[in-house]
């Protein structure tokens, strides 16, 4: 019985709101930076996908428990 409750608590530790929201904010900031930089067309091309992934992650993370 004890091993089952420990595995649930470990799973819960990874699915917390704060770390995922921080990661999402970093992704959004990276996407905006990629959009505004004038050096690489490849980074510019991936900027929308990066920003969108950050927004989706932030939206999903906001539904998780604190």
PDB file with SEQRES, HELIX, SHEET and CRYST1 records, atoms N, CA, C and O in Angstrom:
SEQRES   1 A   66  UNK UNK UNK UNK UNK UNK UNK UNK UNK UNK UNK UNK UNK          
SEQRES   2 A   66  UNK UNK UNK UNK UNK UNK UNK UNK UNK UNK UNK UNK UNK          
SEQRES   3 A   66  UNK UNK UNK UNK UNK UNK UNK UNK UNK UNK UNK UNK UNK          
SEQRES   4 A   66  UNK UNK UNK UNK UNK UNK UNK UNK UNK UNK UNK UNK UNK          
SEQRES   5 A   66  UNK UNK UNK UNK UNK UNK UNK UNK UNK UNK UNK UNK UNK          
SEQRES   6 A   66  UNK                                                          
HELIX    1 AA1 UNK A    2  UNK A   14  1                                  13    
HELIX    2 AA2 UNK A   17  UNK A   36  1                                  20    
HELIX    3 AA3 UNK A   41  UNK A   61  1                                  21    
CRYST1    1.000    1.000    1.000  90.00  90.00  90.00 P 1           1          
ATOM      1  N   UNK A   1       0.817  -1.193   0.000  1.00  0.00           N  
ATOM      2  CA  UNK A   1       0.000   0.000   0.000  1.00  0.00           C  
ATOM      3  C   UNK A   1       0.859   1.253   0.000  1.00  0.00           C  
ATOM      4  O   UNK A   1       0.566   2.210  -0.717  1.00  0.00           O  
ATOM      5  N   UNK A   2       1.887   1.251   0.779  1.00  0.00           N  
ATOM      6  CA  UNK A   2       2.706   2.441   0.920  1.00  0.00           C  
ATOM      7  C   UNK A   2       3.391   2.825  -0.387  1.00  0.00           C  
ATOM      8  O   UNK A   2       3.503   4.013  -0.691  1.00  0.00           O  
ATOM      9  N   UNK A   3       3.847   1.858  -1.157  1.00  0.00           N  
ATOM     10  CA  UNK A   3       4.529   2.146  -2.420  1.00  0.00           C  
ATOM     11  C   UNK A   3       3.588   2.843  -3.405  1.00  0.00           C  
ATOM     12  O   UNK A   3       4.028   3.702  -4.169  1.00  0.00           O  
ATOM     13  N   UNK A   4       2.330   2.497  -3.398  1.00  0.00           N  
ATOM     14  CA  UNK A   4       1.362   3.129  -4.291  1.00  0.00           C  
ATOM     15  C   UNK A   4       1.145   4.598  -3.957  1.00  0.00           C  
ATOM     16  O   UNK A   4       1.044   5.439  -4.851  1.00  0.00           O  
ATOM     17  N   UNK A   5       1.075   4.897  -2.682  1.00  0.00           N  
ATOM     18  CA  UNK A   5       0.871   6.298  -2.299  1.00  0.00           C  
ATOM     19  C   UNK A   5       2.116   7.124  -2.577  1.00  0.00           C  
ATOM     20  O   UNK A   5       2.008   8.307  -2.902  1.00  0.00           O  
ATOM     21  N   UNK A   6       3.298   6.524  -2.456  1.00  0.00           N  
ATOM     22  CA  UNK A   6       4.529   7.249  -2.769  1.00  0.00           C  
ATOM     23  C   UNK A   6       4.636   7.544  -4.257  1.00  0.00           C  
ATOM     24  O   UNK A   6       5.079   8.624  -4.648  1.00  0.00           O  
ATOM     25  N   UNK A   7       4.229   6.586  -5.091  1.00  0.00           N  
ATOM     26  CA  UNK A   7       4.311   6.837  -6.530  1.00  0.00           C  
ATOM     27  C   UNK A   7       3.318   7.912  -6.950  1.00  0.00           C  
ATOM     28  O   UNK A   7       3.607   8.688  -7.860  1.00  0.00           O  
ATOM     29  N   UNK A   8       2.154   7.975  -6.308  1.00  0.00           N  
ATOM     30  CA  UNK A   8       1.192   9.033  -6.604  1.00  0.00           C  
ATOM     31  C   UNK A   8       1.736  10.395  -6.192  1.00  0.00           C  
ATOM     32  O   UNK A   8       1.544  11.382  -6.902  1.00  0.00           O  
ATOM     33  N   UNK A   9       2.412  10.453  -5.052  1.00  0.00           N  
ATOM     34  CA  UNK A   9       2.954  11.734  -4.611  1.00  0.00           C  
ATOM     35  C   UNK A   9       4.104  12.171  -5.505  1.00  0.00           C  
ATOM     36  O   UNK A   9       4.286  13.370  -5.718  1.00  0.00           O  
ATOM     37  N   UNK A  10       4.883  11.238  -6.034  1.00  0.00           N  
ATOM     38  CA  UNK A  10       5.953  11.593  -6.972  1.00  0.00           C  
ATOM     39  C   UNK A  10       5.375  12.114  -8.275  1.00  0.00           C  
ATOM     40  O   UNK A  10       5.878  13.089  -8.834  1.00  0.00           O  
ATOM     41  N   UNK A  11       4.324  11.473  -8.761  1.00  0.00           N  
ATOM     42  CA  UNK A  11       3.663  11.962  -9.973  1.00  0.00           C  
ATOM     43  C   UNK A  11       3.109  13.351  -9.758  1.00  0.00           C  
ATOM     44  O   UNK A  11       3.209  14.209 -10.635  1.00  0.00           O  
ATOM     45  N   UNK A  12       2.531  13.572  -8.606  1.00  0.00           N  
ATOM     46  CA  UNK A  12       1.964  14.873  -8.287  1.00  0.00           C  
ATOM     47  C   UNK A  12       3.012  15.966  -8.194  1.00  0.00           C  
ATOM     48  O   UNK A  12       2.726  17.130  -8.473  1.00  0.00           O  
ATOM     49  N   UNK A  13       4.228  15.597  -7.802  1.00  0.00           N  
ATOM     50  CA  UNK A  13       5.291  16.592  -7.691  1.00  0.00           C  
ATOM     51  C   UNK A  13       5.671  17.145  -9.063  1.00  0.00           C  
ATOM     52  O   UNK A  13       6.062  18.307  -9.168  1.00  0.00           O  
ATOM     53  N   UNK A  14       5.564  16.345 -10.099  1.00  0.00           N  
ATOM     54  CA  UNK A  14       5.896  16.810 -11.450  1.00  0.00           C  
ATOM     55  C   UNK A  14       4.758  17.608 -12.066  1.00  0.00           C  
ATOM     56  O   UNK A  14       4.989  18.427 -12.956  1.00  0.00           O  
ATOM     57  N   UNK A  15       3.553  17.384 -11.614  1.00  0.00           N  
ATOM     58  CA  UNK A  15       2.401  18.053 -12.193  1.00  0.00           C  
ATOM     59  C   UNK A  15       1.920  19.185 -11.292  1.00  0.00           C  
ATOM     60  O   UNK A  15       0.742  19.250 -10.940  1.00  0.00           O  
ATOM     61  N   UNK A  16       2.815  20.056 -10.931  1.00  0.00           N  
ATOM     62  CA  UNK A  16       2.470  21.235 -10.145  1.00  0.00           C  
ATOM     63  C   UNK A  16       2.370  22.437 -11.061  1.00  0.00           C  
ATOM     64  O   UNK A  16       2.993  22.483 -12.122  1.00  0.00           O  
ATOM     65  N   UNK A  17       1.589  23.394 -10.645  1.00  0.00           N  
ATOM     66  CA  UNK A  17       1.322  24.560 -11.479  1.00  0.00           C  
ATOM     67  C   UNK A  17       2.554  25.449 -11.656  1.00  0.00           C  
ATOM     68  O   UNK A  17       2.876  25.825 -12.784  1.00  0.00           O  
ATOM     69  N   UNK A  18       3.241  25.788 -10.584  1.00  0.00           N  
ATOM     70  CA  UNK A  18       4.304  26.800 -10.636  1.00  0.00           C  
ATOM     71  C   UNK A  18       5.457  26.439 -11.587  1.00  0.00           C  
ATOM     72  O   UNK A  18       5.827  27.277 -12.409  1.00  0.00           O  
ATOM     73  N   UNK A  19       6.037  25.241 -11.514  1.00  0.00           N  
ATOM     74  CA  UNK A  19       7.152  24.954 -12.423  1.00  0.00           C  
ATOM     75  C   UNK A  19       6.727  24.918 -13.892  1.00  0.00           C  
ATOM     76  O   UNK A  19       7.477  25.355 -14.765  1.00  0.00           O  
ATOM     77  N   UNK A  20       5.541  24.405 -14.164  1.00  0.00           N  
ATOM     78  CA  UNK A  20       5.085  24.355 -15.551  1.00  0.00           C  
ATOM     79  C   UNK A  20       4.752  25.749 -16.080  1.00  0.00           C  
ATOM     80  O   UNK A  20       4.988  26.045 -17.251  1.00  0.00           O  
ATOM     81  N   UNK A  21       4.204  26.598 -15.217  1.00  0.00           N  
ATOM     82  CA  UNK A  21       3.924  27.967 -15.645  1.00  0.00           C  
ATOM     83  C   UNK A  21       5.217  28.721 -15.922  1.00  0.00           C  
ATOM     84  O   UNK A  21       5.299  29.486 -16.883  1.00  0.00           O  
ATOM     85  N   UNK A  22       6.229  28.507 -15.083  1.00  0.00           N  
ATOM     86  CA  UNK A  22       7.528  29.150 -15.333  1.00  0.00           C  
ATOM     87  C   UNK A  22       8.116  28.684 -16.654  1.00  0.00           C  
ATOM     88  O   UNK A  22       8.631  29.494 -17.425  1.00  0.00           O  
ATOM     89  N   UNK A  23       8.044  27.401 -16.919  1.00  0.00           N  
ATOM     90  CA  UNK A  23       8.539  26.881 -18.193  1.00  0.00           C  
ATOM     91  C   UNK A  23       7.783  27.446 -19.376  1.00  0.00           C  
ATOM     92  O   UNK A  23       8.372  27.744 -20.415  1.00  0.00           O  
ATOM     93  N   UNK A  24       6.470  27.594 -19.219  1.00  0.00           N  
ATOM     94  CA  UNK A  24       5.657  28.156 -20.289  1.00  0.00           C  
ATOM     95  C   UNK A  24       6.025  29.613 -20.547  1.00  0.00           C  
ATOM     96  O   UNK A  24       6.085  30.047 -21.697  1.00  0.00           O  
ATOM     97  N   UNK A  25       6.270  30.363 -19.482  1.00  0.00           N  
ATOM     98  CA  UNK A  25       6.659  31.761 -19.641  1.00  0.00           C  
ATOM     99  C   UNK A  25       8.006  31.869 -20.343  1.00  0.00           C  
ATOM    100  O   UNK A  25       8.209  32.755 -21.173  1.00  0.00           O  
ATOM    101  N   UNK A  26       8.917  30.975 -20.014  1.00  0.00           N  
ATOM    102  CA  UNK A  26      10.224  30.958 -20.695  1.00  0.00           C  
ATOM    103  C   UNK A  26      10.035  30.657 -22.181  1.00  0.00           C  
ATOM    104  O   UNK A  26      10.676  31.285 -23.024  1.00  0.00           O  
ATOM    105  N   UNK A  27       9.168  29.709 -22.507  1.00  0.00           N  
ATOM    106  CA  UNK A  27       8.899  29.391 -23.913  1.00  0.00           C  
ATOM    107  C   UNK A  27       8.290  30.579 -24.657  1.00  0.00           C  
ATOM    108  O   UNK A  27       8.674  30.867 -25.790  1.00  0.00           O  
ATOM    109  N   UNK A  28       7.359  31.254 -24.032  1.00  0.00           N  
ATOM    110  CA  UNK A  28       6.741  32.422 -24.666  1.00  0.00           C  
ATOM    111  C   UNK A  28       7.785  33.506 -24.888  1.00  0.00           C  
ATOM    112  O   UNK A  28       7.840  34.103 -25.963  1.00  0.00           O  
ATOM    113  N   UNK A  29       8.615  33.766 -23.880  1.00  0.00           N  
ATOM    114  CA  UNK A  29       9.660  34.784 -24.013  1.00  0.00           C  
ATOM    115  C   UNK A  29      10.666  34.402 -25.104  1.00  0.00           C  
ATOM    116  O   UNK A  29      11.112  35.260 -25.866  1.00  0.00           O  
ATOM    117  N   UNK A  30      11.020  33.126 -25.177  1.00  0.00           N  
ATOM    118  CA  UNK A  30      11.936  32.674 -26.226  1.00  0.00           C  
ATOM    119  C   UNK A  30      11.312  32.859 -27.601  1.00  0.00           C  
ATOM    120  O   UNK A  30      11.996  33.260 -28.543  1.00  0.00           O  
ATOM    121  N   UNK A  31      10.036  32.573 -27.727  1.00  0.00           N  
ATOM    122  CA  UNK A  31       9.351  32.750 -29.006  1.00  0.00           C  
ATOM    123  C   UNK A  31       9.295  34.201 -29.434  1.00  0.00           C  
ATOM    124  O   UNK A  31       9.464  34.509 -30.614  1.00  0.00           O  
ATOM    125  N   UNK A  32       9.058  35.103 -28.481  1.00  0.00           N  
ATOM    126  CA  UNK A  32       9.032  36.528 -28.814  1.00  0.00           C  
ATOM    127  C   UNK A  32      10.435  37.002 -29.197  1.00  0.00           C  
ATOM    128  O   UNK A  32      10.599  37.777 -30.139  1.00  0.00           O  
ATOM    129  N   UNK A  33      11.436  36.535 -28.465  1.00  0.00           N  
ATOM    130  CA  UNK A  33      12.816  36.879 -28.829  1.00  0.00           C  
ATOM    131  C   UNK A  33      13.154  36.385 -30.229  1.00  0.00           C  
ATOM    132  O   UNK A  33      13.759  37.108 -31.021  1.00  0.00           O  
ATOM    133  N   UNK A  34      12.765  35.158 -30.528  1.00  0.00           N  
ATOM    134  CA  UNK A  34      13.032  34.588 -31.857  1.00  0.00           C  
ATOM    135  C   UNK A  34      12.329  35.395 -32.944  1.00  0.00           C  
ATOM    136  O   UNK A  34      12.846  35.531 -34.052  1.00  0.00           O  
ATOM    137  N   UNK A  35      11.170  35.923 -32.632  1.00  0.00           N  
ATOM    138  CA  UNK A  35      10.423  36.718 -33.591  1.00  0.00           C  
ATOM    139  C   UNK A  35      11.097  38.055 -33.864  1.00  0.00           C  
ATOM    140  O   UNK A  35      11.045  38.552 -34.988  1.00  0.00           O  
ATOM    141  N   UNK A  36      11.729  38.642 -32.854  1.00  0.00           N  
ATOM    142  CA  UNK A  36      12.264  39.991 -32.973  1.00  0.00           C  
ATOM    143  C   UNK A  36      13.733  40.052 -33.378  1.00  0.00           C  
ATOM    144  O   UNK A  36      14.218  41.128 -33.728  1.00  0.00           O  
ATOM    145  N   UNK A  37      14.448  38.948 -33.343  1.00  0.00           N  
ATOM    146  CA  UNK A  37      15.870  38.983 -33.676  1.00  0.00           C  
ATOM    147  C   UNK A  37      16.064  39.093 -35.187  1.00  0.00           C  
ATOM    148  O   UNK A  37      15.284  38.521 -35.948  1.00  0.00           O  
ATOM    149  N   UNK A  38      17.096  39.822 -35.634  1.00  0.00           N  
ATOM    150  CA  UNK A  38      17.283  40.049 -37.069  1.00  0.00           C  
ATOM    151  C   UNK A  38      18.323  39.143 -37.731  1.00  0.00           C  
ATOM    152  O   UNK A  38      18.677  39.377 -38.887  1.00  0.00           O  
ATOM    153  N   UNK A  39      18.825  38.112 -37.033  1.00  0.00           N  
ATOM    154  CA  UNK A  39      19.982  37.385 -37.530  1.00  0.00           C  
ATOM    155  C   UNK A  39      19.665  36.085 -38.258  1.00  0.00           C  
ATOM    156  O   UNK A  39      20.330  35.756 -39.240  1.00  0.00           O  
ATOM    157  N   UNK A  40      18.682  35.354 -37.805  1.00  0.00           N  
ATOM    158  CA  UNK A  40      18.454  34.008 -38.328  1.00  0.00           C  
ATOM    159  C   UNK A  40      17.019  33.850 -38.827  1.00  0.00           C  
ATOM    160  O   UNK A  40      16.057  34.055 -38.086  1.00  0.00           O  
ATOM    161  N   UNK A  41      16.906  33.486 -40.085  1.00  0.00           N  
ATOM    162  CA  UNK A  41      15.584  33.244 -40.649  1.00  0.00           C  
ATOM    163  C   UNK A  41      14.976  31.951 -40.089  1.00  0.00           C  
ATOM    164  O   UNK A  41      13.755  31.828 -40.003  1.00  0.00           O  
ATOM    165  N   UNK A  42      15.816  31.002 -39.714  1.00  0.00           N  
ATOM    166  CA  UNK A  42      15.327  29.751 -39.126  1.00  0.00           C  
ATOM    167  C   UNK A  42      14.664  30.011 -37.779  1.00  0.00           C  
ATOM    168  O   UNK A  42      13.581  29.492 -37.506  1.00  0.00           O  
ATOM    169  N   UNK A  43      15.316  30.819 -36.931  1.00  0.00           N  
ATOM    170  CA  UNK A  43      14.704  31.151 -35.640  1.00  0.00           C  
ATOM    171  C   UNK A  43      13.394  31.893 -35.840  1.00  0.00           C  
ATOM    172  O   UNK A  43      12.415  31.638 -35.138  1.00  0.00           O  
ATOM    173  N   UNK A  44      13.377  32.804 -36.788  1.00  0.00           N  
ATOM    174  CA  UNK A  44      12.147  33.544 -37.084  1.00  0.00           C  
ATOM    175  C   UNK A  44      11.041  32.585 -37.529  1.00  0.00           C  
ATOM    176  O   UNK A  44       9.883  32.746 -37.145  1.00  0.00           O  
ATOM    177  N   UNK A  45      11.399  31.601 -38.327  1.00  0.00           N  
ATOM    178  CA  UNK A  45      10.416  30.640 -38.816  1.00  0.00           C  
ATOM    179  C   UNK A  45       9.806  29.784 -37.703  1.00  0.00           C  
ATOM    180  O   UNK A  45       8.643  29.389 -37.790  1.00  0.00           O  
ATOM    181  N   UNK A  46      10.574  29.504 -36.678  1.00  0.00           N  
ATOM    182  CA  UNK A  46      10.095  28.683 -35.571  1.00  0.00           C  
ATOM    183  C   UNK A  46       9.497  29.509 -34.440  1.00  0.00           C  
ATOM    184  O   UNK A  46       9.016  28.940 -33.460  1.00  0.00           O  
ATOM    185  N   UNK A  47       9.514  30.824 -34.547  1.00  0.00           N  
ATOM    186  CA  UNK A  47       9.060  31.666 -33.441  1.00  0.00           C  
ATOM    187  C   UNK A  47       7.575  31.485 -33.144  1.00  0.00           C  
ATOM    188  O   UNK A  47       7.184  31.440 -31.977  1.00  0.00           O  
ATOM    189  N   UNK A  48       6.754  31.381 -34.165  1.00  0.00           N  
ATOM    190  CA  UNK A  48       5.318  31.221 -33.936  1.00  0.00           C  
ATOM    191  C   UNK A  48       5.021  29.899 -33.242  1.00  0.00           C  
ATOM    192  O   UNK A  48       4.218  29.855 -32.310  1.00  0.00           O  
ATOM    193  N   UNK A  49       5.656  28.832 -33.682  1.00  0.00           N  
ATOM    194  CA  UNK A  49       5.424  27.513 -33.078  1.00  0.00           C  
ATOM    195  C   UNK A  49       5.864  27.513 -31.613  1.00  0.00           C  
ATOM    196  O   UNK A  49       5.185  26.942 -30.759  1.00  0.00           O  
ATOM    197  N   UNK A  50       6.990  28.147 -31.326  1.00  0.00           N  
ATOM    198  CA  UNK A  50       7.500  28.205 -29.960  1.00  0.00           C  
ATOM    199  C   UNK A  50       6.560  29.005 -29.058  1.00  0.00           C  
ATOM    200  O   UNK A  50       6.247  28.581 -27.946  1.00  0.00           O  
ATOM    201  N   UNK A  51       6.120  30.149 -29.541  1.00  0.00           N  
ATOM    202  CA  UNK A  51       5.201  30.972 -28.766  1.00  0.00           C  
ATOM    203  C   UNK A  51       3.872  30.244 -28.542  1.00  0.00           C  
ATOM    204  O   UNK A  51       3.321  30.274 -27.442  1.00  0.00           O  
ATOM    205  N   UNK A  52       3.371  29.603 -29.571  1.00  0.00           N  
ATOM    206  CA  UNK A  52       2.117  28.860 -29.453  1.00  0.00           C  
ATOM    207  C   UNK A  52       2.244  27.709 -28.463  1.00  0.00           C  
ATOM    208  O   UNK A  52       1.326  27.468 -27.681  1.00  0.00           O  
ATOM    209  N   UNK A  53       3.367  26.994 -28.484  1.00  0.00           N  
ATOM    210  CA  UNK A  53       3.582  25.905 -27.524  1.00  0.00           C  
ATOM    211  C   UNK A  53       3.604  26.438 -26.097  1.00  0.00           C  
ATOM    212  O   UNK A  53       3.066  25.805 -25.188  1.00  0.00           O  
ATOM    213  N   UNK A  54       4.224  27.601 -25.896  1.00  0.00           N  
ATOM    214  CA  UNK A  54       4.241  28.206 -24.571  1.00  0.00           C  
ATOM    215  C   UNK A  54       2.854  28.597 -24.101  1.00  0.00           C  
ATOM    216  O   UNK A  54       2.517  28.420 -22.930  1.00  0.00           O  
ATOM    217  N   UNK A  55       2.053  29.125 -25.002  1.00  0.00           N  
ATOM    218  CA  UNK A  55       0.686  29.530 -24.641  1.00  0.00           C  
ATOM    219  C   UNK A  55      -0.166  28.312 -24.298  1.00  0.00           C  
ATOM    220  O   UNK A  55      -0.927  28.336 -23.330  1.00  0.00           O  
ATOM    221  N   UNK A  56      -0.039  27.259 -25.081  1.00  0.00           N  
ATOM    222  CA  UNK A  56      -0.799  26.027 -24.808  1.00  0.00           C  
ATOM    223  C   UNK A  56      -0.368  25.423 -23.473  1.00  0.00           C  
ATOM    224  O   UNK A  56      -1.210  24.986 -22.689  1.00  0.00           O  
ATOM    225  N   UNK A  57       0.947  25.396 -23.212  1.00  0.00           N  
ATOM    226  CA  UNK A  57       1.444  24.860 -21.946  1.00  0.00           C  
ATOM    227  C   UNK A  57       0.970  25.708 -20.770  1.00  0.00           C  
ATOM    228  O   UNK A  57       0.597  25.168 -19.729  1.00  0.00           O  
ATOM    229  N   UNK A  58       0.981  27.026 -20.925  1.00  0.00           N  
ATOM    230  CA  UNK A  58       0.518  27.893 -19.847  1.00  0.00           C  
ATOM    231  C   UNK A  58      -0.965  27.671 -19.567  1.00  0.00           C  
ATOM    232  O   UNK A  58      -1.387  27.645 -18.410  1.00  0.00           O  
ATOM    233  N   UNK A  59      -1.744  27.514 -20.616  1.00  0.00           N  
ATOM    234  CA  UNK A  59      -3.176  27.269 -20.448  1.00  0.00           C  
ATOM    235  C   UNK A  59      -3.421  25.944 -19.738  1.00  0.00           C  
ATOM    236  O   UNK A  59      -4.265  25.862 -18.845  1.00  0.00           O  
ATOM    237  N   UNK A  60      -2.689  24.909 -20.132  1.00  0.00           N  
ATOM    238  CA  UNK A  60      -2.851  23.602 -19.489  1.00  0.00           C  
ATOM    239  C   UNK A  60      -2.365  23.639 -18.044  1.00  0.00           C  
ATOM    240  O   UNK A  60      -2.980  23.035 -17.166  1.00  0.00           O  
ATOM    241  N   UNK A  61      -1.272  24.340 -17.796  1.00  0.00           N  
ATOM    242  CA  UNK A  61      -0.712  24.400 -16.431  1.00  0.00           C  
ATOM    243  C   UNK A  61      -1.640  25.158 -15.498  1.00  0.00           C  
ATOM    244  O   UNK A  61      -1.674  24.874 -14.301  1.00  0.00           O  
ATOM    245  N   UNK A  62      -2.383  26.103 -16.015  1.00  0.00           N  
ATOM    246  CA  UNK A  62      -3.282  26.866 -15.153  1.00  0.00           C  
ATOM    247  C   UNK A  62      -4.436  26.015 -14.626  1.00  0.00           C  
ATOM    248  O   UNK A  62      -5.110  26.416 -13.677  1.00  0.00           O  
ATOM    249  N   UNK A  63      -4.670  24.868 -15.214  1.00  0.00           N  
ATOM    250  CA  UNK A  63      -5.726  23.961 -14.760  1.00  0.00           C  
ATOM    251  C   UNK A  63      -5.255  22.991 -13.680  1.00  0.00           C  
ATOM    252  O   UNK A  63      -6.076  22.301 -13.074  1.00  0.00           O  
ATOM    253  N   UNK A  64      -3.945  22.927 -13.430  1.00  0.00           N  
ATOM    254  CA  UNK A  64      -3.390  21.989 -12.457  1.00  0.00           C  
ATOM    255  C   UNK A  64      -3.471  22.547 -11.042  1.00  0.00           C  
ATOM    256  O   UNK A  64      -3.576  23.759 -10.857  1.00  0.00           O  
ATOM    257  N   UNK A  65      -3.423  21.665 -10.041  1.00  0.00           N  
ATOM    258  CA  UNK A  65      -3.445  22.153  -8.668  1.00  0.00           C  
ATOM    259  C   UNK A  65      -2.138  22.834  -8.289  1.00  0.00           C  
ATOM    260  O   UNK A  65      -1.087  22.581  -8.878  1.00  0.00           O  
ATOM    261  N   UNK A  66      -2.232  23.708  -7.285  1.00  0.00           N  
ATOM    262  CA  UNK A  66      -1.031  24.387  -6.811  1.00  0.00           C  
ATOM    263  C   UNK A  66      -0.278  23.458  -5.921  1.00  0.00           C  
ATOM    264  O   UNK A  66       0.777  23.820  -5.402  1.00  0.00           O  
TER     265      UNK A  66                                                      
END                                                                             
